[in-house]
Amino acid sequence: MNYAAFIEINSAKRFGKPCIIGTRISVYDVLNWLAEGMSTGDIIADFPELNEEQIKACLAYAADKEHKLRVVS
């Protein structure tokens, strides 16, 4: 998935945290809601400005960031 089509980093918005384009909802917010047990449907019901593709983009962003981490021993 090309998450760059859904996620932006703007230093003037949410202190430069990655956010869903057109919103002030951060990737962290979405990941936290999922971790707390909210379903995609629950999130969309609470935040109708979001859609399933945007939520999946947050997961793809997090997976890509995790993949790029380098363990230093």
Backbone bond lengths (Angstrom), bond angles and torsions (degrees), N, CA, C in turn:
res aa  C-N    CA-C-N  psi(-1)  N-CA   C-N-CA  omega(-1)  CA-C   N-CA-C  phi
1 M - - - 1.457 - - 1.522 109.49 -
2 N 1.306 116.59 139.75 1.452 122.18 176.23 1.529 108.59 -89.60
3 Y 1.319 116.11 85.04 1.459 119.86 -176.40 1.525 112.43 -66.93
4 A 1.328 117.89 -18.93 1.465 121.09 179.49 1.532 111.43 -62.74
5 A 1.312 117.51 -21.04 1.464 120.63 177.35 1.527 111.52 -74.91
6 F 1.325 117.26 -11.67 1.460 121.82 -175.83 1.524 114.08 -121.34
7 I 1.327 117.78 -17.24 1.458 121.63 -172.38 1.522 110.19 -123.59
8 E 1.330 115.30 136.32 1.462 120.56 177.89 1.525 109.67 -130.27
9 I 1.315 114.85 154.74 1.460 121.30 173.08 1.517 106.31 -120.47
10 N 1.333 114.66 117.30 1.460 121.81 -176.99 1.522 106.90 -131.59
11 S 1.317 116.87 118.93 1.466 120.34 -176.28 1.526 112.74 -61.88
12 A 1.323 117.37 -19.00 1.461 121.06 179.50 1.530 112.63 -88.24
13 K 1.301 117.41 -2.49 1.467 121.60 -177.46 1.524 109.58 -124.19
14 R 1.324 116.61 124.13 1.472 123.23 176.30 1.525 112.20 50.90
15 F 1.327 116.64 39.17 1.470 123.11 176.30 1.522 112.99 59.44
16 G 1.329 116.34 30.09 1.458 120.40 176.92 1.514 115.09 82.23
17 K 1.332 117.17 10.50 1.465 119.72 176.56 1.532 108.85 -71.96
18 P 1.319 117.72 147.48 1.461 119.16 176.18 1.528 110.22 -64.12
19 C 1.339 115.30 128.75 1.465 121.75 -177.19 1.519 110.11 -128.17
20 I 1.308 115.01 159.30 1.454 120.72 174.79 1.531 107.17 -72.97
21 I 1.321 116.53 129.65 1.457 122.34 -176.81 1.528 110.22 -55.01
22 G 1.330 115.00 134.02 1.454 121.23 178.15 1.514 114.49 84.37
23 T 1.337 116.79 2.32 1.462 120.77 179.33 1.533 108.51 -134.79
24 R 1.311 115.33 175.45 1.464 121.04 171.16 1.534 109.22 -108.66
25 I 1.315 116.80 18.85 1.462 122.39 179.88 1.517 108.24 -87.43
26 S 1.330 115.40 121.55 1.460 119.91 -177.46 1.532 111.81 -86.30
27 V 1.313 114.48 159.38 1.467 120.60 174.39 1.520 108.76 -57.75
28 Y 1.327 116.95 -41.36 1.461 121.31 178.78 1.526 110.76 -57.35
29 D 1.341 117.31 -43.59 1.471 120.19 179.42 1.527 110.38 -56.11
30 V 1.326 115.73 -49.86 1.469 120.59 -177.28 1.527 110.59 -63.12
31 L 1.327 116.73 -45.92 1.471 119.61 -179.93 1.525 111.03 -62.85
32 N 1.314 116.80 -38.23 1.460 120.81 179.15 1.526 110.82 -65.39
33 W 1.319 117.39 -42.41 1.464 120.07 178.36 1.526 110.74 -62.32
34 L 1.325 116.64 -42.38 1.469 120.02 178.14 1.530 110.49 -63.98
35 A 1.330 116.88 -41.65 1.467 121.13 179.72 1.531 111.75 -64.47
36 E 1.334 115.82 -30.32 1.465 119.92 179.10 1.528 112.62 -80.79
37 G 1.343 116.28 -1.71 1.453 119.90 174.65 1.517 115.35 104.12
38 M 1.319 117.36 1.75 1.466 118.53 177.27 1.524 109.06 -70.60
39 S 1.302 115.94 141.30 1.461 120.57 175.60 1.528 108.48 -86.77
40 T 1.320 115.49 167.78 1.455 119.96 175.70 1.525 109.79 -57.38
41 G 1.313 116.53 -42.18 1.466 121.15 178.22 1.519 112.99 -61.83
42 D 1.342 116.16 -40.01 1.465 120.46 177.54 1.529 110.68 -61.67
43 I 1.323 115.91 -44.74 1.462 120.73 -178.44 1.527 110.16 -63.40
44 I 1.318 116.44 -45.33 1.468 120.45 -179.91 1.532 110.53 -65.14
45 A 1.324 117.60 -35.96 1.467 120.48 177.52 1.526 110.75 -63.96
46 D 1.328 117.26 -39.88 1.463 121.45 179.82 1.528 112.39 -78.68
47 F 1.316 116.75 -30.28 1.467 122.75 -177.17 1.527 108.87 -131.01
48 P 1.336 117.14 78.28 1.467 120.32 -173.95 1.529 114.24 -64.12
49 E 1.333 117.51 -10.60 1.462 119.28 175.89 1.529 111.76 -74.88
50 L 1.324 116.92 -10.58 1.466 121.76 178.45 1.523 110.49 -95.71
51 N 1.332 114.66 158.16 1.460 120.07 173.60 1.533 108.71 -134.89
52 E 1.305 115.33 172.48 1.466 120.61 -175.31 1.524 112.43 -61.37
53 E 1.324 117.14 -38.27 1.470 119.87 179.72 1.523 111.42 -62.52
54 Q 1.318 117.51 -39.84 1.460 120.75 179.27 1.534 111.02 -65.06
55 I 1.311 116.35 -39.16 1.466 120.74 178.83 1.528 109.74 -66.35
56 K 1.325 116.89 -42.73 1.466 120.21 176.53 1.522 111.00 -63.93
57 A 1.325 117.35 -33.87 1.464 120.75 177.59 1.523 110.46 -63.49
58 C 1.323 117.55 -36.17 1.468 121.15 176.98 1.524 110.22 -63.46
59 L 1.326 116.41 -42.61 1.465 120.14 177.78 1.525 110.75 -64.68
60 A 1.333 117.08 -42.02 1.464 120.93 179.15 1.523 110.73 -64.09
61 Y 1.329 116.85 -40.25 1.466 121.18 177.82 1.527 110.14 -60.79
62 A 1.326 116.30 -47.47 1.467 120.81 -179.57 1.523 111.08 -63.42
63 A 1.324 117.46 -41.01 1.465 121.14 179.32 1.522 110.48 -64.26
64 D 1.329 116.53 -41.70 1.460 120.50 179.37 1.524 110.85 -66.01
65 K 1.312 116.81 -41.71 1.467 120.46 178.76 1.527 110.28 -63.66
66 E 1.314 116.96 -42.05 1.473 121.50 178.20 1.522 110.28 -63.52
67 H 1.315 116.30 -40.66 1.465 120.95 -179.27 1.531 111.28 -62.94
68 K 1.317 116.28 -33.72 1.463 121.86 -176.62 1.514 113.70 -81.62
69 L 1.333 116.92 -11.91 1.465 119.55 178.81 1.518 109.27 -66.68
70 R 1.306 115.38 142.49 1.459 119.83 179.78 1.522 107.74 -118.22
71 V 1.285 115.86 129.27 1.453 120.69 178.42 1.521 108.79 -83.69
72 V 1.312 115.57 126.50 1.462 120.65 178.52 1.520 107.38 -108.85
73 S 1.309 115.93 125.86 1.466 118.30 -179.89 1.495 111.38 -117.10
